[in-house]
């Protein structure tokens, strides 16, 4: 292992044999190389462990206890094991563009007051169809302007100070909305920064309405609980008015194809599409 990695990448895994090899290959293809990758198994019953072990790189660690404890528990486990000054998030079905770590490290080192950065992300399906770009605002005040509407700050693209993550940590009771719960608890005492460049490709296969509904309800419940704890009763009122409208928008989209009431994705530009094709080619070459 690297004696002093600057970046620890926490990658939780549950039965990810279809996508894990590509995710790992995208990390190996980074222009910035001073990292360690902690792959945290959450009780997988497939070949994920064998796939992780096939990568002969001392910076990669497969950590497994055979139990299923959820994403928040695994991310906190990664934080406890992390040796890097910065902690980076990634999921087992996503892909990091080659300049991701370098760009995010530079942003954090350029301004010591920043606790957490995220980037714009490109969304794609398992059929490799590009569906759009989720853009992030750069300024903390803009990112946090409407917390009751959710923070548009894509979780798999996060990198921040390990000390900051350890201060706020994830909460297992919020699984399904663990990122929003953490941001809501932390934003008044933190500084976030968005990077407009697309640094992550996010697999976004169409979910069932039941799954979408479950995530909406989980966000609603944990948000209201935390807002009440902090006595932010105005936030409780607003989120309780908006969530039913969002559920209705999901319903119209899933069963009627109506997108008007949902958040719009930006269209990728030629440069972004070229970067996507280069990323895919790089990953294929590392798997040959």
Secondary structure as GFF3:
##gff-version 3
##sequence-region A 1 288
A	DSSP	beta_strand	7	13	.	.	.	ID=ss1
A	DSSP	alpha_helix	20	28	.	.	.	ID=ss2
A	DSSP	beta_strand	35	41	.	.	.	ID=ss3
A	DSSP	alpha_helix	48	53	.	.	.	ID=ss4
A	DSSP	beta_strand	60	63	.	.	.	ID=ss5
A	DSSP	alpha_helix	71	81	.	.	.	ID=ss6
A	DSSP	beta_strand	86	89	.	.	.	ID=ss7
A	DSSP	beta_strand	95	96	.	.	.	ID=ss8
A	DSSP	alpha_helix	100	110	.	.	.	ID=ss9
A	DSSP	beta_strand	116	124	.	.	.	ID=ss10
A	DSSP	beta_strand	130	134	.	.	.	ID=ss11
A	DSSP	alpha_helix	140	143	.	.	.	ID=ss12
A	DSSP	three_ten_helix	147	149	.	.	.	ID=ss13
A	DSSP	three_ten_helix	155	157	.	.	.	ID=ss14
A	DSSP	beta_strand	159	161	.	.	.	ID=ss15
A	DSSP	alpha_helix	162	168	.	.	.	ID=ss16
A	DSSP	three_ten_helix	172	174	.	.	.	ID=ss17
A	DSSP	alpha_helix	178	186	.	.	.	ID=ss18
A	DSSP	three_ten_helix	187	189	.	.	.	ID=ss19
A	DSSP	beta_strand	192	203	.	.	.	ID=ss20
A	DSSP	alpha_helix	209	229	.	.	.	ID=ss21
A	DSSP	alpha_helix	233	256	.	.	.	ID=ss22
A	DSSP	alpha_helix	270	287	.	.	.	ID=ss23
###
